[in-house]
Structures are given as structure tokens and as C-alpha cells.
Amino acid sequence: MNKFILHQKTYDYILYLYPLINRLPKNHRLILGRKLEELALELLLSLMRANKARGIERKKLQQKSSDYLDYLQIMVRLAKDTRLISIKQYLANAEKLNEIGKMLSSWMRPNKKV
């Protein structure tokens, strides 16, 4: 159930991201906007693959998802630092990405049996 929520949160983030990308200046939309879109979609796809995988393959895909999330956070920060998005937009992005990150981290933790 938790994995489904993680997929849904990531999907919702992508829906939030598209209008933001479309408001970027054209020259930045083609480079930074495209990279944001690619990373967000790769994150969603890698989460879906990890959910279907088992064992060591799942761990690898979870780590790959975590890497995509890290890259996405860096690119959003770059958009803020270059003033392509406002502080308010950055904070909304950061909040959504942090929530996804917390869910992913808890999913990645090994289940400890008592």
C-alpha cells in the first residue's frame, strides 16, 4: 500500500511540475525544463520497476530512484538560484520532493523482524 502512495505522490508532483516548466522562459524551458521533466519521469518509472522487482534488484532500483530524486532536487534548486522560479514555487517543490524522499527512505529501510 505504501508503494502505491509513493507512486501517486510522484505522479502528482509531475502534474504539478508541468505547468511550472511551461512558464519557464523558452531558452531555459528547452534545457532545464526538459531535464526536470526527464528526471521526474525517470523517478516515477524507476519506482514502478522497483516495486515489481525483488531482492537485490529491488535495492538497486530503489537506490537508482533515490539518485533521480537527488538530481531532481538539485535541478529545482538551480532553477531557484537562477531566479527562473520564485521562492514560493521553490518551497512548494521542496516540500513535495521532501515528502517523496521520506517515503522512499522508509521503503528502502530493511524490515527488521523481532
Backbone bond lengths (Angstrom), bond angles and torsions (degrees), N, CA, C in turn:
res aa  C-N    CA-C-N  psi(-1)  N-CA   C-N-CA  omega(-1)  CA-C   N-CA-C  phi
1 M - - - 1.454 - - 1.523 110.92 -
2 N 1.335 118.06 -43.07 1.457 122.71 -179.31 1.527 111.04 -59.48
3 K 1.342 117.35 -38.08 1.453 121.04 -178.91 1.524 110.37 -64.80
4 F 1.332 116.37 -39.43 1.458 120.24 177.82 1.523 110.40 -60.87
5 I 1.304 116.71 -42.24 1.461 120.62 178.18 1.522 110.31 -63.14
6 L 1.319 116.76 -40.22 1.462 121.19 177.94 1.523 110.80 -62.32
7 H 1.313 117.30 -43.56 1.471 120.56 176.33 1.519 110.68 -61.48
8 Q 1.339 116.10 -44.42 1.461 120.37 -178.11 1.528 111.35 -64.61
9 K 1.322 117.13 -41.84 1.475 120.64 178.23 1.529 110.48 -62.34
10 T 1.314 116.41 -40.85 1.468 120.52 179.58 1.522 110.01 -67.86
11 Y 1.310 116.68 -42.92 1.466 121.30 177.27 1.533 110.47 -60.67
12 D 1.323 116.75 -45.15 1.468 121.28 177.91 1.522 111.33 -61.77
13 Y 1.329 116.45 -37.41 1.466 119.95 177.52 1.532 110.41 -63.29
14 I 1.317 116.59 -41.63 1.468 120.25 179.16 1.528 109.85 -62.40
15 L 1.320 116.95 -41.83 1.474 119.87 176.62 1.525 111.14 -61.78
16 Y 1.326 117.31 -36.48 1.461 121.85 176.98 1.530 110.53 -68.81
17 L 1.332 116.62 -36.54 1.455 122.19 -173.49 1.528 113.22 -71.61
18 Y 1.334 117.91 -36.61 1.465 120.53 -175.05 1.534 114.17 -56.77
19 P 1.322 120.18 -49.63 1.475 118.16 177.82 1.532 112.30 -62.63
20 L 1.312 116.64 -32.75 1.462 120.80 178.18 1.531 110.16 -64.36
21 I 1.323 116.39 -44.41 1.465 121.20 178.13 1.524 110.55 -62.73
22 N 1.322 116.70 -40.92 1.467 120.41 -178.64 1.521 113.11 -65.99
23 R 1.330 117.42 -20.25 1.467 121.09 178.63 1.528 112.90 -89.49
24 L 1.323 116.85 -4.47 1.467 119.32 177.25 1.525 109.24 -70.57
25 P 1.341 117.22 150.28 1.461 118.94 173.81 1.536 109.93 -57.00
26 K 1.331 116.37 146.90 1.462 120.93 -171.57 1.524 113.54 -53.39
27 N 1.331 117.45 -44.60 1.461 119.44 -178.01 1.528 112.18 -64.40
28 H 1.322 117.92 -31.33 1.470 121.73 177.83 1.528 111.38 -84.93
29 R 1.320 115.76 -29.15 1.459 120.32 179.26 1.530 110.69 -62.83
30 L 1.307 115.65 -36.76 1.463 120.23 -177.53 1.523 112.50 -73.13
31 I 1.308 117.69 -25.85 1.467 120.04 -177.82 1.529 110.02 -106.18
32 L 1.326 116.95 -69.11 1.460 120.99 -177.03 1.535 111.28 -67.48
33 G 1.308 116.58 -42.42 1.462 120.45 179.53 1.511 111.87 -61.73
34 R 1.311 115.84 -42.29 1.471 120.02 178.80 1.520 111.04 -64.74
35 K 1.334 116.56 -39.87 1.462 120.29 179.44 1.533 110.64 -66.26
36 L 1.318 117.30 -41.55 1.469 120.85 176.42 1.529 110.51 -58.95
37 E 1.322 115.38 -45.67 1.464 120.11 179.51 1.525 111.31 -62.22
38 E 1.330 117.25 -47.05 1.470 121.61 -179.38 1.529 111.40 -60.47
39 L 1.335 116.50 -45.55 1.462 119.67 -178.74 1.524 111.84 -65.05
40 A 1.323 116.93 -41.74 1.466 120.29 179.93 1.529 110.76 -64.07
41 L 1.326 116.92 -42.57 1.458 120.28 178.91 1.530 111.28 -68.08
42 E 1.324 117.32 -39.75 1.468 120.38 177.20 1.521 110.94 -63.67
43 L 1.321 116.38 -37.40 1.467 120.39 176.73 1.524 109.90 -60.15
44 L 1.322 116.63 -49.19 1.464 120.50 -179.50 1.532 111.17 -60.97
45 L 1.317 116.45 -46.18 1.471 120.01 -178.88 1.525 111.95 -65.11
46 S 1.321 117.34 -39.98 1.467 119.24 -179.89 1.530 111.00 -68.92
47 L 1.331 117.54 -32.75 1.466 120.31 174.92 1.526 110.68 -65.42
48 M 1.320 116.07 -40.52 1.462 119.95 178.83 1.535 110.66 -65.29
49 R 1.327 116.20 -42.32 1.471 119.91 177.87 1.524 110.90 -63.82
50 A 1.323 116.74 -43.03 1.471 120.70 -179.29 1.522 110.83 -63.31
51 N 1.318 117.05 -37.14 1.453 120.09 -179.62 1.527 111.67 -65.02
52 K 1.325 116.86 -31.74 1.463 121.04 179.86 1.529 112.48 -83.85
53 A 1.329 116.86 -24.86 1.465 120.75 -176.65 1.526 110.49 -78.96
54 R 1.317 114.39 168.02 1.464 121.12 178.38 1.526 109.45 -135.55
55 G 1.332 115.53 157.59 1.462 122.02 173.85 1.510 113.97 64.55
56 I 1.323 115.15 -138.25 1.465 121.78 -175.45 1.524 111.73 -65.73
57 E 1.327 116.73 -31.42 1.468 120.63 177.83 1.526 110.48 -63.83
58 R 1.333 117.23 -38.69 1.465 121.07 177.39 1.529 110.07 -63.42
59 K 1.330 116.36 -44.17 1.472 119.91 -179.92 1.525 110.76 -60.01
60 K 1.340 116.40 -42.54 1.470 120.26 179.25 1.523 111.08 -62.48
61 L 1.320 116.06 -43.79 1.461 120.26 -179.32 1.528 111.89 -70.22
62 Q 1.319 117.04 -34.31 1.464 119.76 174.80 1.526 110.26 -63.85
63 Q 1.324 116.58 -41.37 1.468 120.20 178.58 1.525 110.70 -65.64
64 K 1.327 115.90 -39.21 1.457 120.28 177.41 1.534 110.10 -62.63
65 S 1.327 116.67 -40.51 1.463 121.40 176.72 1.525 110.61 -61.91
66 S 1.317 115.81 -42.10 1.459 120.86 178.32 1.534 110.65 -62.62
67 D 1.322 115.93 -39.75 1.476 119.97 177.63 1.528 110.71 -63.33
68 Y 1.340 117.40 -45.22 1.465 120.46 177.98 1.525 110.93 -60.15
69 L 1.311 117.03 -39.17 1.455 120.66 178.25 1.531 110.67 -63.85
70 D 1.332 116.89 -42.72 1.468 120.92 177.66 1.524 111.03 -61.24
71 Y 1.337 117.31 -44.98 1.467 121.35 179.54 1.525 110.40 -62.70
72 L 1.323 116.13 -40.17 1.456 120.93 179.94 1.528 110.58 -63.85
73 Q 1.327 116.77 -42.68 1.462 120.47 178.43 1.527 111.17 -62.26
74 I 1.320 117.21 -38.84 1.467 121.02 178.74 1.524 110.69 -65.44
75 M 1.309 116.92 -41.77 1.465 120.13 -178.93 1.535 111.57 -68.08
76 V 1.318 117.21 -37.09 1.468 120.51 176.82 1.527 109.47 -65.45
77 R 1.318 115.69 -41.11 1.474 119.45 177.63 1.523 110.57 -63.18
78 L 1.326 117.05 -39.82 1.463 121.20 177.04 1.528 110.88 -61.18
79 A 1.321 116.52 -41.62 1.471 120.43 177.86 1.524 110.84 -61.61
80 K 1.327 116.45 -38.45 1.469 120.15 177.72 1.522 111.09 -69.29
81 D 1.323 116.43 -45.95 1.469 120.39 -177.33 1.526 112.67 -65.93
82 T 1.318 117.84 -27.70 1.460 121.25 176.77 1.539 111.25 -92.04
83 R 1.318 115.59 7.52 1.473 123.64 176.44 1.527 113.53 61.61
84 L 1.324 115.17 31.71 1.462 119.51 175.56 1.521 110.79 -85.94
85 I 1.328 116.11 -23.22 1.458 121.17 172.22 1.527 107.63 -127.85
86 S 1.300 115.78 154.63 1.467 120.57 -178.45 1.530 110.49 -77.79
87 I 1.312 115.06 167.30 1.467 120.54 176.10 1.529 109.53 -61.09
88 K 1.324 116.87 -40.55 1.461 120.86 178.82 1.530 111.01 -61.00
89 Q 1.324 116.54 -44.61 1.469 120.29 177.87 1.529 110.79 -64.78
90 Y 1.318 115.94 -39.42 1.465 119.81 178.53 1.527 110.77 -62.59
91 L 1.327 116.61 -45.36 1.466 120.27 -179.42 1.528 111.78 -63.09
92 A 1.327 116.19 -38.88 1.468 119.51 177.45 1.527 110.20 -64.80
93 N 1.327 116.92 -42.68 1.465 121.39 176.94 1.519 110.73 -62.29
94 A 1.316 116.52 -47.62 1.463 121.21 -177.89 1.525 110.85 -60.67
95 E 1.318 116.82 -40.66 1.463 120.47 179.66 1.535 110.88 -62.89
96 K 1.321 116.20 -45.38 1.464 120.49 -179.99 1.529 111.04 -65.37
97 L 1.329 116.90 -42.87 1.467 120.59 -179.47 1.525 111.56 -69.13
98 N 1.325 117.06 -36.42 1.470 119.96 176.91 1.526 111.24 -64.48
99 E 1.319 116.19 -39.58 1.463 120.13 177.98 1.535 110.55 -62.81
100 I 1.336 116.34 -44.06 1.463 120.78 176.96 1.528 109.47 -62.29
101 G 1.324 117.10 -42.12 1.460 121.65 -179.86 1.519 112.70 -62.00
102 K 1.318 116.97 -41.77 1.464 120.58 178.66 1.523 110.83 -64.58
103 M 1.310 116.31 -41.93 1.461 120.04 179.55 1.529 110.72 -65.97
104 L 1.315 116.15 -41.65 1.462 120.50 178.87 1.521 110.88 -64.87
105 S 1.317 117.06 -42.70 1.473 120.89 178.98 1.518 111.98 -61.13
106 S 1.328 115.94 -42.59 1.466 118.17 -179.96 1.528 110.87 -68.25
107 W 1.308 117.77 -32.19 1.461 121.75 177.11 1.529 110.95 -69.72
108 M 1.320 116.49 -33.99 1.455 121.48 -178.04 1.521 113.26 -75.10
109 R 1.340 116.76 -24.51 1.466 119.98 179.48 1.515 110.45 -61.77
110 P 1.324 116.61 135.99 1.473 118.31 178.16 1.524 110.60 -67.38
111 N 1.313 114.62 142.83 1.476 119.89 176.93 1.514 108.48 -74.70
112 K 1.312 116.43 122.98 1.462 120.71 178.96 1.518 109.01 -100.47
113 K 1.306 114.67 124.48 1.462 119.53 178.11 1.511 109.57 -96.61
114 V 1.325 116.50 136.34 1.456 121.86 -179.28 1.506 110.20 -94.00
